[in-house]
Amino acid sequence: MTLQTLILLGIQASILGTVFCYGLQATFHDALHLVRHRGLLVRSLLSMFVVMPIAAIAIVGTLSLPRPTQIVLIALAISPIPPMLPKKEGKAGGHASYGLGLMITMGLLAIVLSPLAAELIGHYFNRSFDVDAVAVAKPVLLMIALPLALGMAVRAWKPDVAARLARPLLIASTVLLVVCALAIIASMSHALWGLIGNHTLLAMFLFACIGLLAGHWLGGPVGDQRTVLALSTASRHPAIALAIAKGNFPDERFLAATVVLYLLVATITVLPYVQWRKRSSD
Protein backbone atom coordinates (compact mmCIF):
# COMPACT_ATOMS: atom_id res chain seq x y z
CA MET A 1 0.00 0.00 0.00
CA THR A 2 1.46 3.35 -1.08
CA LEU A 3 1.69 6.49 1.03
CA GLN A 4 -0.78 8.23 -1.27
CA THR A 5 -3.33 5.44 -0.71
CA LEU A 6 -2.87 5.68 3.06
CA ILE A 7 -3.39 9.44 2.97
CA LEU A 8 -6.54 9.01 0.88
CA LEU A 9 -7.92 6.41 3.29
CA GLY A 10 -7.11 8.69 6.22
CA ILE A 11 -8.98 11.61 4.65
CA GLN A 12 -11.98 9.41 3.91
CA ALA A 13 -12.01 8.09 7.49
CA SER A 14 -11.77 11.65 8.83
CA ILE A 15 -14.70 12.82 6.68
CA LEU A 16 -16.83 9.81 7.65
CA GLY A 17 -16.10 10.39 11.33
CA THR A 18 -16.85 14.11 11.14
CA VAL A 19 -20.13 13.70 9.27
CA PHE A 20 -21.15 10.91 11.65
CA CYS A 21 -20.52 13.37 14.50
CA TYR A 22 -22.81 15.91 12.82
CA GLY A 23 -25.48 13.23 12.83
CA LEU A 24 -24.91 12.48 16.52
CA GLN A 25 -25.73 16.13 17.28
CA ALA A 26 -28.52 16.66 14.73
CA THR A 27 -32.12 15.70 14.12
CA PHE A 28 -34.05 14.96 10.93
CA HIS A 29 -35.70 18.33 11.50
CA ASP A 30 -32.26 19.94 11.08
CA ALA A 31 -31.57 17.96 7.90
CA LEU A 32 -34.79 19.24 6.29
CA HIS A 33 -34.21 22.87 7.31
CA LEU A 34 -33.56 24.17 3.81
CA VAL A 35 -36.46 22.28 2.24
CA ARG A 36 -38.86 24.12 4.56
CA HIS A 37 -37.47 27.56 3.60
CA ARG A 38 -37.99 27.78 -0.15
CA GLY A 39 -36.85 31.36 -0.58
CA LEU A 40 -33.56 30.57 1.13
CA LEU A 41 -33.26 27.40 -0.97
CA VAL A 42 -33.59 29.40 -4.21
CA ARG A 43 -31.03 31.99 -3.07
CA SER A 44 -28.65 29.22 -2.03
CA LEU A 45 -28.95 27.59 -5.46
CA LEU A 46 -28.31 30.92 -7.17
CA SER A 47 -25.23 31.55 -5.06
CA MET A 48 -23.66 28.13 -5.48
CA PHE A 49 -24.73 26.91 -8.92
CA VAL A 50 -25.29 30.13 -10.89
CA VAL A 51 -22.96 32.82 -9.55
CA MET A 52 -19.89 30.59 -9.16
CA PRO A 53 -19.92 29.04 -12.67
CA ILE A 54 -20.34 32.55 -14.11
CA ALA A 55 -17.48 33.78 -11.92
CA ALA A 56 -15.24 30.92 -13.06
CA ILE A 57 -16.02 31.59 -16.73
CA ALA A 58 -15.32 35.31 -16.27
CA ILE A 59 -12.01 34.71 -14.47
CA VAL A 60 -10.83 32.11 -16.98
CA GLY A 61 -11.83 34.37 -19.88
CA THR A 62 -10.17 37.47 -18.42
CA LEU A 63 -6.86 36.26 -16.96
CA SER A 64 -4.09 34.43 -18.75
CA LEU A 65 -4.01 31.26 -16.67
CA PRO A 66 -2.20 27.92 -16.90
CA ARG A 67 -4.39 25.15 -18.27
CA PRO A 68 -4.63 23.21 -14.95
CA THR A 69 -5.87 26.36 -13.19
CA GLN A 70 -8.54 26.93 -15.84
CA ILE A 71 -9.75 23.33 -15.60
CA VAL A 72 -9.81 23.24 -11.79
CA LEU A 73 -11.67 26.57 -11.42
CA ILE A 74 -14.42 25.34 -13.75
CA ALA A 75 -14.58 21.99 -11.94
CA LEU A 76 -14.72 23.68 -8.52
CA ALA A 77 -17.52 25.98 -9.71
CA ILE A 78 -19.86 23.04 -10.38
CA SER A 79 -18.96 21.00 -7.28
CA PRO A 80 -21.11 21.01 -4.11
CA ILE A 81 -19.90 22.05 -0.67
CA PRO A 82 -17.44 19.86 1.26
CA PRO A 83 -18.80 17.76 4.16
CA MET A 84 -16.35 19.30 6.64
CA LEU A 85 -17.80 22.80 6.27
CA PRO A 86 -20.59 22.93 8.91
CA LYS A 87 -17.94 22.78 11.66
CA LYS A 88 -16.22 25.89 10.29
CA GLU A 89 -19.55 27.65 9.84
CA GLY A 90 -20.54 26.92 13.42
CA LYS A 91 -17.29 28.41 14.71
CA ALA A 92 -17.99 31.53 12.66
CA GLY A 93 -21.39 31.99 14.28
CA GLY A 94 -23.41 30.37 11.50
CA HIS A 95 -26.84 28.76 11.79
CA ALA A 96 -26.24 25.06 12.57
CA SER A 97 -29.49 23.73 11.10
CA TYR A 98 -29.07 25.73 7.91
CA GLY A 99 -25.46 24.58 7.52
CA LEU A 100 -26.44 20.95 7.90
CA GLY A 101 -29.47 21.27 5.64
CA LEU A 102 -27.42 23.11 3.02
CA MET A 103 -24.74 20.40 2.98
CA ILE A 104 -27.32 17.66 2.44
CA THR A 105 -29.62 19.48 0.02
CA MET A 106 -26.87 20.94 -2.18
CA GLY A 107 -25.04 17.63 -2.22
CA LEU A 108 -28.12 15.74 -3.42
CA LEU A 109 -29.12 18.41 -5.94
CA ALA A 110 -25.56 18.46 -7.29
CA ILE A 111 -26.14 14.95 -8.66
CA VAL A 112 -28.44 16.60 -11.23
CA LEU A 113 -27.17 20.19 -11.31
CA SER A 114 -23.44 19.50 -11.74
CA PRO A 115 -23.87 17.53 -15.02
CA LEU A 116 -26.30 20.20 -16.28
CA ALA A 117 -23.89 23.03 -15.43
CA ALA A 118 -21.03 21.12 -17.08
CA GLU A 119 -23.04 20.77 -20.29
CA LEU A 120 -23.80 24.49 -20.38
CA ILE A 121 -20.15 25.36 -19.73
CA GLY A 122 -19.13 22.97 -22.49
CA HIS A 123 -21.44 24.78 -24.92
CA TYR A 124 -19.93 28.10 -23.87
CA PHE A 125 -16.35 26.95 -24.54
CA ASN A 126 -17.44 24.99 -27.63
CA ARG A 127 -15.99 21.73 -26.34
CA SER A 128 -17.17 18.68 -24.48
CA PHE A 129 -17.15 19.07 -20.68
CA ASP A 130 -18.94 16.12 -19.16
CA VAL A 131 -19.77 15.17 -15.59
CA ASP A 132 -20.80 11.63 -14.74
CA ALA A 133 -23.69 11.78 -12.29
CA VAL A 134 -22.28 8.67 -10.59
CA ALA A 135 -19.00 10.50 -9.92
CA VAL A 136 -21.02 13.09 -7.96
CA ALA A 137 -23.55 10.72 -6.41
CA LYS A 138 -21.05 8.26 -4.96
CA PRO A 139 -19.21 10.65 -2.57
CA VAL A 140 -22.44 12.48 -1.73
CA LEU A 141 -24.28 9.31 -0.74
CA LEU A 142 -21.38 7.41 0.85
CA MET A 143 -19.52 10.29 2.51
CA ILE A 144 -22.46 12.53 3.49
CA ALA A 145 -25.91 10.94 3.42
CA LEU A 146 -25.04 7.53 4.88
CA PRO A 147 -22.86 8.54 7.88
CA LEU A 148 -25.18 11.44 8.67
CA ALA A 149 -28.24 9.16 8.69
CA LEU A 150 -26.42 6.64 10.89
CA GLY A 151 -25.43 9.37 13.35
CA MET A 152 -28.97 10.71 13.57
CA ALA A 153 -30.28 7.17 14.05
CA VAL A 154 -27.87 6.62 16.97
CA ARG A 155 -28.99 9.91 18.52
CA ALA A 156 -32.68 8.94 18.18
CA TRP A 157 -32.03 5.46 19.61
CA LYS A 158 -29.42 6.20 22.31
CA PRO A 159 -29.14 9.97 22.93
CA ASP A 160 -26.87 9.48 25.95
CA VAL A 161 -24.42 7.40 23.91
CA ALA A 162 -24.50 10.00 21.12
CA ALA A 163 -23.73 12.80 23.57
CA ARG A 164 -20.71 10.95 25.02
CA LEU A 165 -19.36 9.85 21.66
CA ALA A 166 -19.62 13.07 19.64
CA ARG A 167 -16.79 15.18 21.10
CA PRO A 168 -13.96 12.58 21.29
CA LEU A 169 -14.80 11.26 17.83
CA LEU A 170 -14.84 14.78 16.38
CA ILE A 171 -11.44 15.54 17.95
CA ALA A 172 -9.96 12.30 16.58
CA SER A 173 -11.37 12.98 13.10
CA THR A 174 -9.99 16.53 13.12
CA VAL A 175 -6.51 15.40 14.19
CA LEU A 176 -6.51 12.75 11.46
CA LEU A 177 -7.53 15.32 8.86
CA VAL A 178 -4.76 17.73 9.90
CA VAL A 179 -2.14 14.98 9.70
CA CYS A 180 -3.35 13.94 6.24
CA ALA A 181 -3.49 17.55 5.03
CA LEU A 182 0.11 18.15 6.13
CA ALA A 183 1.17 14.94 4.41
CA ILE A 184 -0.49 16.07 1.17
CA ILE A 185 1.17 19.48 1.31
CA ALA A 186 4.57 17.88 1.98
CA SER A 187 4.21 15.34 -0.84
CA MET A 188 3.04 18.00 -3.32
CA SER A 189 5.32 20.83 -2.23
CA HIS A 190 7.31 20.93 -5.48
CA ALA A 191 4.17 20.84 -7.64
CA LEU A 192 2.47 23.51 -5.52
CA TRP A 193 5.49 25.81 -5.77
CA GLY A 194 5.50 25.40 -9.53
CA LEU A 195 1.88 26.54 -9.74
CA ILE A 196 2.51 29.87 -8.03
CA GLY A 197 2.59 32.67 -10.56
CA ASN A 198 0.90 33.24 -13.92
CA HIS A 199 -2.09 34.83 -12.12
CA THR A 200 -3.05 31.49 -10.50
CA LEU A 201 -3.11 32.85 -6.93
CA LEU A 202 -4.98 35.97 -8.07
CA ALA A 203 -7.59 33.88 -9.89
CA MET A 204 -8.14 31.64 -6.87
CA PHE A 205 -8.31 34.61 -4.51
CA LEU A 206 -10.90 36.32 -6.74
CA PHE A 207 -12.94 33.12 -7.01
CA ALA A 208 -13.05 32.70 -3.21
CA CYS A 209 -13.86 36.40 -2.66
CA ILE A 210 -16.73 36.29 -5.16
CA GLY A 211 -18.08 33.26 -3.31
CA LEU A 212 -17.95 35.10 0.01
CA LEU A 213 -19.61 38.22 -1.39
CA ALA A 214 -22.32 36.33 -3.29
CA GLY A 215 -23.16 34.09 -0.33
CA HIS A 216 -23.20 36.97 2.15
CA TRP A 217 -25.49 39.04 -0.08
CA LEU A 218 -27.86 36.22 -1.06
CA GLY A 219 -27.98 34.85 2.48
CA GLY A 220 -30.67 37.40 3.27
CA PRO A 221 -31.24 39.60 6.30
CA VAL A 222 -30.44 36.93 8.91
CA GLY A 223 -26.79 37.28 9.88
CA ASP A 224 -26.01 33.66 10.70
CA GLN A 225 -27.56 32.47 7.43
CA ARG A 226 -25.35 34.92 5.55
CA THR A 227 -22.31 33.43 7.25
CA VAL A 228 -23.25 29.89 6.30
CA LEU A 229 -23.99 30.66 2.65
CA ALA A 230 -20.89 32.83 2.23
CA LEU A 231 -18.53 30.11 3.48
CA SER A 232 -20.42 27.40 1.60
CA THR A 233 -20.22 29.29 -1.70
CA ALA A 234 -16.51 30.04 -1.36
CA SER A 235 -15.72 26.41 -0.46
CA ARG A 236 -16.16 23.53 -2.90
CA HIS A 237 -15.90 19.74 -2.69
CA PRO A 238 -12.26 18.93 -3.65
CA ALA A 239 -12.81 15.22 -4.33
CA ILE A 240 -15.72 15.83 -6.70
CA ALA A 241 -13.90 18.72 -8.40
CA LEU A 242 -10.86 16.53 -8.97
CA ALA A 243 -13.02 13.70 -10.31
CA ILE A 244 -14.66 16.11 -12.77
CA ALA A 245 -11.30 17.56 -13.86
CA LYS A 246 -9.59 14.19 -14.33
CA GLY A 247 -12.64 12.70 -16.03
CA ASN A 248 -12.47 15.37 -18.74
CA PHE A 249 -8.68 15.83 -18.90
CA PRO A 250 -7.12 12.51 -17.82
CA ASP A 251 -3.70 13.34 -19.25
CA GLU A 252 -3.42 16.83 -17.73
CA ARG A 253 -0.72 17.14 -15.07
CA PHE A 254 -0.91 19.00 -11.74
CA LEU A 255 -4.71 18.84 -11.39
CA ALA A 256 -4.54 17.37 -7.87
CA ALA A 257 -1.91 19.89 -6.83
CA THR A 258 -4.04 22.73 -8.22
CA VAL A 259 -7.06 21.58 -6.22
CA VAL A 260 -4.92 21.44 -3.07
CA LEU A 261 -3.60 24.92 -3.80
CA TYR A 262 -7.15 26.27 -4.05
CA LEU A 263 -8.00 24.72 -0.69
CA LEU A 264 -5.04 26.55 0.85
CA VAL A 265 -5.89 29.85 -0.85
CA ALA A 266 -9.59 29.61 0.07
CA THR A 267 -8.79 28.73 3.70
CA ILE A 268 -6.55 31.80 4.05
CA THR A 269 -8.99 34.04 2.15
CA VAL A 270 -11.98 33.27 4.36
CA LEU A 271 -10.11 33.73 7.67
CA PRO A 272 -10.76 37.51 7.94
CA TYR A 273 -14.43 36.92 7.11
CA VAL A 274 -14.71 34.18 9.74
CA GLN A 275 -13.18 36.44 12.40
CA TRP A 276 -15.48 39.32 11.42
CA ARG A 277 -18.58 37.13 11.61
CA LYS A 278 -17.50 35.72 14.97
CA ARG A 279 -17.21 39.26 16.38
CA SER A 280 -20.57 40.17 14.85
CA SER A 281 -22.29 37.19 16.48
CA ASP A 282 -20.82 37.80 19.96
BAMIPA-52247 format. One record per residue (C-alpha): residue number from 1; residue in three letters; x, y, z. Coordinates in steps of 0.1 Angstrom, whole numbers, plus 2048, in hexadecimal, padded with zeros to 3 digits. Layout:
<pts>
+-----+---------+-----+-----+-----+
| num | residuo |  px |  py |  pz |
+-----+---------+-----+-----+-----+
| NUM |     ALA |   X |   Y |   Z |
...
+-----+---------+-----+-----+-----+
</pts>
This chain:
<pts>
+-----+---------+-----+-----+-----+
| num | residuo |  px |  py |  pz |
+-----+---------+-----+-----+-----+
|   1 |     MET | 800 | 800 | 800 |
|   2 |     THR | 80F | 821 | 7F5 |
|   3 |     LEU | 811 | 841 | 80A |
|   4 |     GLN | 7F8 | 852 | 7F3 |
|   5 |     THR | 7DF | 836 | 7F9 |
|   6 |     LEU | 7E3 | 839 | 81F |
|   7 |     ILE | 7DE | 85E | 81E |
|   8 |     LEU | 7BF | 85A | 809 |
|   9 |     LEU | 7B1 | 840 | 821 |
|  10 |     GLY | 7B9 | 857 | 83E |
|  11 |     ILE | 7A6 | 874 | 82F |
|  12 |     GLN | 788 | 85E | 827 |
|  13 |     ALA | 788 | 851 | 84B |
|  14 |     SER | 78A | 874 | 858 |
|  15 |     ILE | 76D | 880 | 843 |
|  16 |     LEU | 758 | 862 | 84C |
|  17 |     GLY | 75F | 868 | 871 |
|  18 |     THR | 758 | 88D | 86F |
|  19 |     VAL | 737 | 889 | 85D |
|  20 |     PHE | 72D | 86D | 875 |
|  21 |     CYS | 733 | 886 | 891 |
|  22 |     TYR | 71C | 89F | 880 |
|  23 |     GLY | 701 | 884 | 880 |
|  24 |     LEU | 707 | 87D | 8A5 |
|  25 |     GLN | 6FF | 8A1 | 8AD |
|  26 |     ALA | 6E3 | 8A7 | 893 |
|  27 |     THR | 6BF | 89D | 88D |
|  28 |     PHE | 6AC | 896 | 86D |
|  29 |     HIS | 69B | 8B7 | 873 |
|  30 |     ASP | 6BD | 8C7 | 86F |
|  31 |     ALA | 6C4 | 8B4 | 84F |
|  32 |     LEU | 6A4 | 8C0 | 83F |
|  33 |     HIS | 6AA | 8E5 | 849 |
|  34 |     LEU | 6B0 | 8F2 | 826 |
|  35 |     VAL | 693 | 8DF | 816 |
|  36 |     ARG | 67B | 8F1 | 82E |
|  37 |     HIS | 689 | 914 | 824 |
|  38 |     ARG | 684 | 916 | 7FE |
|  39 |     GLY | 690 | 93A | 7FA |
|  40 |     LEU | 6B0 | 932 | 80B |
|  41 |     LEU | 6B3 | 912 | 7F6 |
|  42 |     VAL | 6B0 | 926 | 7D6 |
|  43 |     ARG | 6CA | 940 | 7E1 |
|  44 |     SER | 6E1 | 924 | 7EC |
|  45 |     LEU | 6DF | 914 | 7C9 |
|  46 |     LEU | 6E5 | 935 | 7B8 |
|  47 |     SER | 704 | 93C | 7CD |
|  48 |     MET | 713 | 919 | 7C9 |
|  49 |     PHE | 709 | 90D | 7A7 |
|  50 |     VAL | 703 | 92D | 793 |
|  51 |     VAL | 71A | 948 | 7A1 |
|  52 |     MET | 739 | 932 | 7A4 |
|  53 |     PRO | 739 | 922 | 781 |
|  54 |     ILE | 735 | 946 | 773 |
|  55 |     ALA | 751 | 952 | 789 |
|  56 |     ALA | 768 | 935 | 77D |
|  57 |     ILE | 760 | 93C | 759 |
|  58 |     ALA | 767 | 961 | 75D |
|  59 |     ILE | 788 | 95B | 76F |
|  60 |     VAL | 794 | 941 | 756 |
|  61 |     GLY | 78A | 958 | 739 |
|  62 |     THR | 79A | 977 | 748 |
|  63 |     LEU | 7BB | 96B | 756 |
|  64 |     SER | 7D7 | 958 | 744 |
|  65 |     LEU | 7D8 | 939 | 759 |
|  66 |     PRO | 7EA | 917 | 757 |
|  67 |     ARG | 7D4 | 8FC | 749 |
|  68 |     PRO | 7D2 | 8E8 | 76B |
|  69 |     THR | 7C5 | 908 | 77C |
|  70 |     GLN | 7AB | 90D | 762 |
|  71 |     ILE | 79F | 8E9 | 764 |
|  72 |     VAL | 79E | 8E8 | 78A |
|  73 |     LEU | 78B | 90A | 78E |
|  74 |     ILE | 770 | 8FD | 777 |
|  75 |     ALA | 76E | 8DC | 789 |
|  76 |     LEU | 76D | 8ED | 7AB |
|  77 |     ALA | 751 | 904 | 79F |
|  78 |     ILE | 739 | 8E6 | 798 |
|  79 |     SER | 742 | 8D2 | 7B7 |
|  80 |     PRO | 72D | 8D2 | 7D7 |
|  81 |     ILE | 739 | 8DD | 7F9 |
|  82 |     PRO | 752 | 8C7 | 80D |
|  83 |     PRO | 744 | 8B2 | 82A |
|  84 |     MET | 75D | 8C1 | 842 |
|  85 |     LEU | 74E | 8E4 | 83F |
|  86 |     PRO | 732 | 8E5 | 859 |
|  87 |     LYS | 74D | 8E4 | 875 |
|  88 |     LYS | 75E | 903 | 867 |
|  89 |     GLU | 73C | 915 | 862 |
|  90 |     GLY | 733 | 90D | 886 |
|  91 |     LYS | 753 | 91C | 893 |
|  92 |     ALA | 74C | 93B | 87F |
|  93 |     GLY | 72A | 940 | 88F |
|  94 |     GLY | 716 | 930 | 873 |
|  95 |     HIS | 6F4 | 920 | 876 |
|  96 |     ALA | 6FA | 8FB | 87E |
|  97 |     SER | 6D9 | 8ED | 86F |
|  98 |     TYR | 6DD | 901 | 84F |
|  99 |     GLY | 701 | 8F6 | 84B |
| 100 |     LEU | 6F8 | 8D2 | 84F |
| 101 |     GLY | 6D9 | 8D5 | 838 |
| 102 |     LEU | 6EE | 8E7 | 81E |
| 103 |     MET | 709 | 8CC | 81E |
| 104 |     ILE | 6EF | 8B1 | 818 |
| 105 |     THR | 6D8 | 8C3 | 800 |
| 106 |     MET | 6F3 | 8D1 | 7EA |
| 107 |     GLY | 706 | 8B0 | 7EA |
| 108 |     LEU | 6E7 | 89D | 7DE |
| 109 |     LEU | 6DD | 8B8 | 7C5 |
| 110 |     ALA | 700 | 8B9 | 7B7 |
| 111 |     ILE | 6FB | 896 | 7A9 |
| 112 |     VAL | 6E4 | 8A6 | 790 |
| 113 |     LEU | 6F0 | 8CA | 78F |
| 114 |     SER | 716 | 8C3 | 78B |
| 115 |     PRO | 711 | 8AF | 76A |
| 116 |     LEU | 6F9 | 8CA | 75D |
| 117 |     ALA | 711 | 8E6 | 766 |
| 118 |     ALA | 72E | 8D3 | 755 |
| 119 |     GLU | 71A | 8D0 | 735 |
| 120 |     LEU | 712 | 8F5 | 734 |
| 121 |     ILE | 736 | 8FE | 73B |
| 122 |     GLY | 741 | 8E6 | 71F |
| 123 |     HIS | 72A | 8F8 | 707 |
| 124 |     TYR | 739 | 919 | 711 |
| 125 |     PHE | 75C | 90D | 70B |
| 126 |     ASN | 752 | 8FA | 6EC |
| 127 |     ARG | 760 | 8D9 | 6F9 |
| 128 |     SER | 754 | 8BB | 70B |
| 129 |     PHE | 755 | 8BF | 731 |
| 130 |     ASP | 743 | 8A1 | 740 |
| 131 |     VAL | 73A | 898 | 764 |
| 132 |     ASP | 730 | 874 | 76D |
| 133 |     ALA | 713 | 876 | 785 |
| 134 |     VAL | 721 | 857 | 796 |
| 135 |     ALA | 742 | 869 | 79D |
| 136 |     VAL | 72E | 883 | 7B0 |
| 137 |     ALA | 714 | 86B | 7C0 |
| 138 |     LYS | 72E | 853 | 7CE |
| 139 |     PRO | 740 | 86A | 7E6 |
| 140 |     VAL | 720 | 87D | 7EF |
| 141 |     LEU | 70D | 85D | 7F9 |
| 142 |     LEU | 72A | 84A | 808 |
| 143 |     MET | 73D | 867 | 819 |
| 144 |     ILE | 71F | 87D | 823 |
| 145 |     ALA | 6FD | 86D | 822 |
| 146 |     LEU | 706 | 84B | 831 |
| 147 |     PRO | 71B | 855 | 84F |
| 148 |     LEU | 704 | 872 | 857 |
| 149 |     ALA | 6E6 | 85C | 857 |
| 150 |     LEU | 6F8 | 842 | 86D |
| 151 |     GLY | 702 | 85E | 885 |
| 152 |     MET | 6DE | 86B | 888 |
| 153 |     ALA | 6D1 | 848 | 88D |
| 154 |     VAL | 6E9 | 842 | 8AA |
| 155 |     ARG | 6DE | 863 | 8B9 |
| 156 |     ALA | 6B9 | 859 | 8B6 |
| 157 |     TRP | 6C0 | 837 | 8C4 |
| 158 |     LYS | 6DA | 83E | 8DF |
| 159 |     PRO | 6DD | 864 | 8E5 |
| 160 |     ASP | 6F3 | 85F | 904 |
| 161 |     VAL | 70C | 84A | 8EF |
| 162 |     ALA | 70B | 864 | 8D3 |
| 163 |     ALA | 713 | 880 | 8EC |
| 164 |     ARG | 731 | 86E | 8FA |
| 165 |     LEU | 73E | 862 | 8D9 |
| 166 |     ALA | 73C | 883 | 8C4 |
| 167 |     ARG | 758 | 898 | 8D3 |
| 168 |     PRO | 774 | 87E | 8D5 |
| 169 |     LEU | 76C | 871 | 8B2 |
| 170 |     LEU | 76C | 894 | 8A4 |
| 171 |     ILE | 78E | 89B | 8B3 |
| 172 |     ALA | 79C | 87B | 8A6 |
| 173 |     SER | 78E | 882 | 883 |
| 174 |     THR | 79C | 8A5 | 883 |
| 175 |     VAL | 7BF | 89A | 88E |
| 176 |     LEU | 7BF | 880 | 873 |
| 177 |     LEU | 7B5 | 899 | 859 |
| 178 |     VAL | 7D0 | 8B1 | 863 |
| 179 |     VAL | 7EB | 896 | 861 |
| 180 |     CYS | 7DE | 88B | 83E |
| 181 |     ALA | 7DD | 8B0 | 832 |
| 182 |     LEU | 801 | 8B6 | 83D |
| 183 |     ALA | 80C | 895 | 82C |
| 184 |     ILE | 7FB | 8A1 | 80C |
| 185 |     ILE | 80C | 8C3 | 80D |
| 186 |     ALA | 82E | 8B3 | 814 |
| 187 |     SER | 82A | 899 | 7F8 |
| 188 |     MET | 81E | 8B4 | 7DF |
| 189 |     SER | 835 | 8D0 | 7EA |
| 190 |     HIS | 849 | 8D1 | 7C9 |
| 191 |     ALA | 82A | 8D0 | 7B4 |
| 192 |     LEU | 819 | 8EB | 7C9 |
| 193 |     TRP | 837 | 902 | 7C6 |
| 194 |     GLY | 837 | 8FE | 7A1 |
| 195 |     LEU | 813 | 909 | 79F |
| 196 |     ILE | 819 | 92B | 7B0 |
| 197 |     GLY | 81A | 947 | 796 |
| 198 |     ASN | 809 | 94C | 775 |
| 199 |     HIS | 7EB | 95C | 787 |
| 200 |     THR | 7E2 | 93B | 797 |
| 201 |     LEU | 7E1 | 949 | 7BB |
| 202 |     LEU | 7CE | 968 | 7AF |
| 203 |     ALA | 7B4 | 953 | 79D |
| 204 |     MET | 7AF | 93C | 7BB |
| 205 |     PHE | 7AD | 95A | 7D3 |
| 206 |     LEU | 793 | 96B | 7BD |
| 207 |     PHE | 77F | 94B | 7BA |
| 208 |     ALA | 77E | 947 | 7E0 |
| 209 |     CYS | 775 | 96C | 7E5 |
| 210 |     ILE | 759 | 96B | 7CC |
| 211 |     GLY | 74B | 94D | 7DF |
| 212 |     LEU | 74C | 95F | 800 |
| 213 |     LEU | 73C | 97E | 7F2 |
| 214 |     ALA | 721 | 96B | 7DF |
| 215 |     GLY | 718 | 955 | 7FD |
| 216 |     HIS | 718 | 972 | 815 |
| 217 |     TRP | 701 | 986 | 7FF |
| 218 |     LEU | 6E9 | 96A | 7F5 |
| 219 |     GLY | 6E8 | 95C | 819 |
| 220 |     GLY | 6CD | 976 | 821 |
| 221 |     PRO | 6C8 | 98C | 83F |
| 222 |     VAL | 6D0 | 971 | 859 |
| 223 |     GLY | 6F4 | 975 | 863 |
| 224 |     ASP | 6FC | 951 | 86B |
| 225 |     GLN | 6EC | 945 | 84A |
| 226 |     ARG | 702 | 95D | 838 |
| 227 |     THR | 721 | 94E | 849 |
| 228 |     VAL | 718 | 92B | 83F |
| 229 |     LEU | 710 | 933 | 81A |
| 230 |     ALA | 72F | 948 | 816 |
| 231 |     LEU | 747 | 92D | 823 |
| 232 |     SER | 734 | 912 | 810 |
| 233 |     THR | 736 | 925 | 7EF |
| 234 |     ALA | 75B | 92C | 7F2 |
| 235 |     SER | 763 | 908 | 7FB |
| 236 |     ARG | 75E | 8EB | 7E3 |
| 237 |     HIS | 761 | 8C5 | 7E5 |
| 238 |     PRO | 785 | 8BD | 7DC |
| 239 |     ALA | 780 | 898 | 7D5 |
| 240 |     ILE | 763 | 89E | 7BD |
| 241 |     ALA | 775 | 8BB | 7AC |
| 242 |     LEU | 793 | 8A5 | 7A6 |
| 243 |     ALA | 77E | 889 | 799 |
| 244 |     ILE | 76D | 8A1 | 780 |
| 245 |     ALA | 78F | 8B0 | 775 |
| 246 |     LYS | 7A0 | 88E | 771 |
| 247 |     GLY | 782 | 87F | 760 |
| 248 |     ASN | 783 | 89A | 745 |
| 249 |     PHE | 7A9 | 89E | 743 |
| 250 |     PRO | 7B9 | 87D | 74E |
| 251 |     ASP | 7DB | 885 | 740 |
| 252 |     GLU | 7DE | 8A8 | 74F |
| 253 |     ARG | 7F9 | 8AB | 769 |
| 254 |     PHE | 7F7 | 8BE | 78B |
| 255 |     LEU | 7D1 | 8BC | 78E |
| 256 |     ALA | 7D3 | 8AE | 7B1 |
| 257 |     ALA | 7ED | 8C7 | 7BC |
| 258 |     THR | 7D8 | 8E3 | 7AE |
| 259 |     VAL | 7B9 | 8D8 | 7C2 |
| 260 |     VAL | 7CF | 8D6 | 7E1 |
| 261 |     LEU | 7DC | 8F9 | 7DA |
| 262 |     TYR | 7B9 | 907 | 7D7 |
| 263 |     LEU | 7B0 | 8F7 | 7F9 |
| 264 |     LEU | 7CE | 909 | 809 |
| 265 |     VAL | 7C5 | 92A | 7F8 |
| 266 |     ALA | 7A0 | 928 | 801 |
| 267 |     THR | 7A8 | 91F | 825 |
| 268 |     ILE | 7BE | 93E | 829 |
| 269 |     THR | 7A6 | 954 | 815 |
| 270 |     VAL | 788 | 94D | 82C |
| 271 |     LEU | 79B | 951 | 84D |
| 272 |     PRO | 794 | 977 | 84F |
| 273 |     TYR | 770 | 971 | 847 |
| 274 |     VAL | 76D | 956 | 861 |
| 275 |     GLN | 77C | 96C | 87C |
| 276 |     TRP | 765 | 989 | 872 |
| 277 |     ARG | 746 | 973 | 874 |
| 278 |     LYS | 751 | 965 | 896 |
| 279 |     ARG | 754 | 989 | 8A4 |
| 280 |     SER | 732 | 992 | 895 |
| 281 |     SER | 721 | 974 | 8A5 |
| 282 |     ASP | 730 | 97A | 8C8 |
+-----+---------+-----+-----+-----+
</pts>
